Amino acid sequence: MTIKRSRVSSRKKKSKTSNFDKYELYSRAVQSPKNDARFFGRVYQEIRGKQASILREDFCGTGALCVEWVKLNGRHKAFGVDLDPEPLDYGRSRYVSKLTADQKKRILLDEKNVLSKDVPHADISVGLNFSYFLFKKRDDLRAYFANAHQALKSGGVAFFDVFGGSQCYDAIEDKTRHAGFTYYWEQTGFDPVSNEAQFHIHFRVGGKKIERVFSYDWRLWSIPELRELLAEAGFSKVHVYWEGTAKDGTGNGVFRRVQEGEACLSWIAYLVAEK
Ligand SMILES: C[S@@+](CC[C@H](N)C(=O)[O-])C[C@H]1O[C@@H](n2cnc3c(N)ncnc32)[C@H](O)[C@@H]1O
């Protein structure tokens, strides 16, 4: 049986960690916005035969993906949507401020609910790092997917990542060393009746473990459930892009369209939903 791990361990950047900066450590541990931006653009092009221009990042946090999207192409525009002003402010001061004047004109990080009817319309919309798992009822998740659907331009494509595998039903703590810090991903309290579980991110910096820097209370959704809900929300086709396997059995960060998955201990995939 293959053991796949999330994108979590695949990036190794160096920077100072003397001052604890939770968003920097989070980004280095779990995000790969440059690769993500290229991947979404490439898949849109494959499906539609033309380039996407506008990307909306739901649950954008610091808006790291939006920043990479506007850097990728002078025609790209990006909108980030998040409820929490703290990561938005961080993204504006740490990332957006470093963009060129032209790039700054093409990006907006907006404090807004992803369920709001007036989220900006886009060619590509994404909901990453499983953020939509916070919707625990079918009706609530369908309402979010329906809003993402109505806010896509004609021919738009939505991307949502999803994880699973037999390890998701265990209480586990995964540990990944990075230059200057260690990242921990802990899962507690899986309930097979509700399929809900709690997840925590801890960091060890300079010999001190800082617990529960980020915590999430999620329902674990399966791919068939998600495909059904996306179809009910109006999407015409939903494809599954499955992560390939590296020689050491972990995920290799390369996602390809599949008809069947693989029963790994832990896997990650993208659902690619066509309007
Ligand atoms: C797991 S973080 C994801 C951050 C980033 N997108 C990433 O890929 O790492 C979830 C984010 O969703 C935001 N959020 C939660 N509920 C939301 C809602 N209803 N509307 C907009 N943002 C929401 C939180 O403020 C938080 O920044």
The ligand as a MOL file (V3000), in Angstrom:
LIG
                    3D

  0  0  0     0  0            999 V3000
M  V30 BEGIN CTAB
M  V30 COUNTS 27 29 0 0 0
M  V30 BEGIN ATOM
M  V30 1 C -7.5330 26.6620 5.8910 0
M  V30 2 S -7.4430 28.4270 5.7090 0 CHG=1
M  V30 3 C -6.9860 28.4610 4.0130 0
M  V30 4 C -6.0240 29.5520 3.6460 0
M  V30 5 C -5.5130 29.4660 2.1960 0
M  V30 6 N -6.5790 29.4700 1.2290 0
M  V30 7 C -4.6930 28.2310 1.9360 0
M  V30 8 O -4.8140 27.6390 0.8760 0
M  V30 9 O -3.8810 27.8360 2.7380 0 CHG=-1
M  V30 10 C -9.1750 28.8120 5.7250 0
M  V30 11 C -9.5180 30.2870 5.5150 0
M  V30 12 O -10.9170 30.3620 5.2600 0
M  V30 13 C -11.4200 31.5570 5.8400 0
M  V30 14 N -12.8960 31.4080 5.9450 0
M  V30 15 C -13.5950 30.5680 6.7330 0
M  V30 16 N -14.9160 30.6660 6.4850 0
M  V30 17 C -15.0610 31.5740 5.4890 0
M  V30 18 C -16.1760 32.0960 4.7810 0
M  V30 19 N -17.4350 31.6800 5.0250 0
M  V30 20 N -15.9500 33.0290 3.8330 0
M  V30 21 C -14.6950 33.4610 3.5590 0
M  V30 22 N -13.5990 32.9800 4.1980 0
M  V30 23 C -13.7690 32.0590 5.1470 0
M  V30 24 C -10.6520 31.6840 7.1360 0
M  V30 25 O -10.6540 33.0110 7.5970 0
M  V30 26 C -9.2560 31.1920 6.7110 0
M  V30 27 O -8.4380 32.2620 6.3190 0
M  V30 END ATOM
M  V30 BEGIN BOND
M  V30 1 1 1 2
M  V30 2 1 2 3
M  V30 3 1 2 10
M  V30 4 1 3 4
M  V30 5 1 4 5
M  V30 6 1 5 6
M  V30 7 1 5 7
M  V30 8 2 7 8
M  V30 9 1 7 9
M  V30 10 1 10 11
M  V30 11 1 11 12
M  V30 12 1 11 26
M  V30 13 1 12 13
M  V30 14 1 13 14
M  V30 15 1 13 24
M  V30 16 1 14 15
M  V30 17 1 14 23
M  V30 18 2 15 16
M  V30 19 1 16 17
M  V30 20 1 17 18
M  V30 21 2 17 23
M  V30 22 1 18 19
M  V30 23 2 18 20
M  V30 24 1 20 21
M  V30 25 2 21 22
M  V30 26 1 22 23
M  V30 27 1 24 25
M  V30 28 1 24 26
M  V30 29 1 26 27
M  V30 END BOND
M  V30 END CTAB
M  END
